[in-house]
Amino acid sequence: FSCEWAAARFSFHPPRSHLAYALQAGQGGTRAILAAVQAHIITFLLFTRETECTHLERLCRLGHREQGQALATALAETLWAAGGGGRAVVCLVTAPVTTMPREGCRADSFTERIRLFEFSEKAAAQEFISDHINCFKGEGSHGVILFLYSLLFSRTLER
């Protein structure tokens, strides 16, 4: 992955601002993934989440907690759909690995540390993502790459 991909994460605009509902997107290839997740975030905020606010106020009155909840829901929904409505796989980075890659493979010190968590219930996947949301939105988290790996494993390589 390029430096741009390695730095990409799910980062919102400041809470309680006019763009509190919007993900910040840099230049390049990660924008397509961010746009797809953004669509799920807006759907959740406008049509699923219960509030007494008008539609526009629902989008602008988000705090950190609501942003994290919206992101966790969007990621879980997308992974569940990729898994055909029967499973979701969430990839997270674990402690450094000391094994050498197989012959013909190049170590990138990231892929070797990915651990897979498989869920057969959407609610469990969403709760797990919510508990580990900083793994997707924290600085230096490689959040977009983790989500891309999660999509691939949820969908399965055969499909």
C-alpha positions in Angstrom: 0.0 0.0 0.0 1.1 3.5 -0.7 1.7 6.1 2.0 -1.6 7.6 1.2 -3.4 4.3 1.9 -1.4 3.7 5.0 -2.4 7.0 6.4 -6.1 6.7 5.5 -8.6 6.3 8.4 -12.2 7.1 9.1 -12.0 10.6 10.5 -15.0 12.9 11.0 -15.1 16.6 10.8 -15.2 18.3 14.3 -18.2 17.3 16.5 -21.2 19.7 16.6 -20.1 21.5 13.4 -22.0 21.8 10.1 -20.1 18.8 8.8 -20.1 16.7 12.0 -21.7 13.8 10.0 -19.1 13.9 7.2 -15.9 11.8 6.9 -12.8 13.7 5.9 -11.4 12.4 2.6 -7.9 12.9 1.3 -6.9 12.7 -2.3 -6.8 9.5 -4.3 -7.9 5.9 -4.2 -9.3 5.7 -0.6 -12.2 8.1 -1.5 -14.3 5.4 -3.0 -14.3 3.4 0.2 -14.9 6.5 2.3 -17.9 7.5 0.1 -19.5 4.1 0.4 -19.2 4.1 4.2 -20.4 7.8 4.2 -23.6 6.7 2.5 -24.3 4.2 5.3 -23.5 6.8 7.9 -26.0 9.3 6.5 -28.7 6.6 6.1 -28.2 5.6 9.8 -28.2 9.2 11.0 -31.3 10.2 9.0 -33.5 7.1 9.0 -32.4 4.7 11.8 -31.3 6.8 14.8 -34.1 8.0 17.0 -33.9 11.8 17.9 -36.3 14.6 18.3 -34.3 16.8 15.9 -35.1 17.7 12.3 -33.2 15.9 9.6 -30.6 18.7 9.2 -30.2 19.0 13.0 -29.7 15.3 13.2 -26.6 15.6 11.0 -25.1 18.6 12.7 -25.6 17.9 16.4 -23.3 14.9 16.5 -20.8 14.5 19.3 -17.8 12.1 19.4 -19.9 9.3 20.8 -22.6 9.6 18.1 -19.9 9.8 15.4 -18.4 6.5 16.6 -21.8 4.9 16.8 -22.7 5.9 13.3 -19.3 4.7 12.0 -19.6 1.3 13.8 -23.1 0.8 12.4 -22.0 1.7 8.9 -19.0 -0.6 9.0 -21.0 -3.5 10.4 -23.8 -3.0 7.9 -21.4 -3.0 5.0 -19.4 -6.1 6.2 -22.7 -8.0 6.9 -23.9 -7.3 3.4 -20.5 -8.4 2.0 -20.9 -11.6 4.0 -24.2 -12.3 2.3 -26.2 -11.6 5.4 -24.8 -14.5 7.2 -21.4 -13.5 8.5 -19.0 -10.7 9.0 -15.2 -10.8 9.5 -13.4 -7.9 11.2 -9.7 -7.5 10.8 -7.6 -5.8 13.6 -3.9 -5.4 14.0 -2.2 -7.3 16.8 1.2 -7.2 18.4 4.3 -7.4 16.2 5.0 -10.8 14.6 8.5 -12.3 14.8 8.1 -14.9 12.0 9.6 -14.5 8.6 7.3 -14.4 5.5 7.2 -17.4 3.1 9.6 -17.5 0.2 8.5 -15.2 -2.6 6.5 -13.0 -0.2 7.6 -9.6 1.1 6.9 -8.5 4.7 5.2 -5.1 5.1 5.1 -5.3 9.0 1.3 -4.7 8.7 -0.3 -7.6 6.9 1.6 -10.1 9.1 -0.1 -8.6 12.2 -3.7 -8.8 11.1 -6.0 -11.0 13.2 -9.5 -12.1 11.9 -12.6 -12.1 14.1 -15.6 -13.8 12.6 -19.2 -13.2 13.6 -22.4 -15.0 12.7 -24.7 -12.3 14.1 -24.7 -8.7 12.9 -25.4 -7.3 16.3 -22.3 -9.0 17.8 -20.1 -7.7 14.9 -21.5 -4.2 15.4 -20.8 -4.3 19.2 -17.3 -5.6 18.5 -16.6 -2.8 16.0 -18.0 -0.3 18.4 -15.7 -1.5 21.2 -12.7 -1.3 18.8 -13.8 1.8 16.8 -10.4 3.6 17.4 -8.8 0.8 15.4 -10.6 2.2 12.4 -10.5 6.0 13.1 -7.4 6.6 15.2 -4.4 8.3 13.8 -1.9 5.8 12.4 -4.5 3.0 12.6 -4.5 2.1 8.9 -8.3 2.1 9.3 -9.3 2.0 5.7 -6.9 -0.8 4.9 -8.3 -2.8 7.9 -11.8 -2.2 6.6 -10.8 -3.3 3.1 -9.3 -6.5 4.4 -12.4 -7.0 6.5 -14.6 -6.6 3.3 -12.5 -9.2 1.4 -12.6 -11.8 4.2 -16.3 -11.2 4.8 -17.1 -11.6 1.2 -14.6 -14.6 1.0 -11.9 -14.9 -1.7 -14.0 -17.5 -3.5 -16.9 -15.1 -4.0 
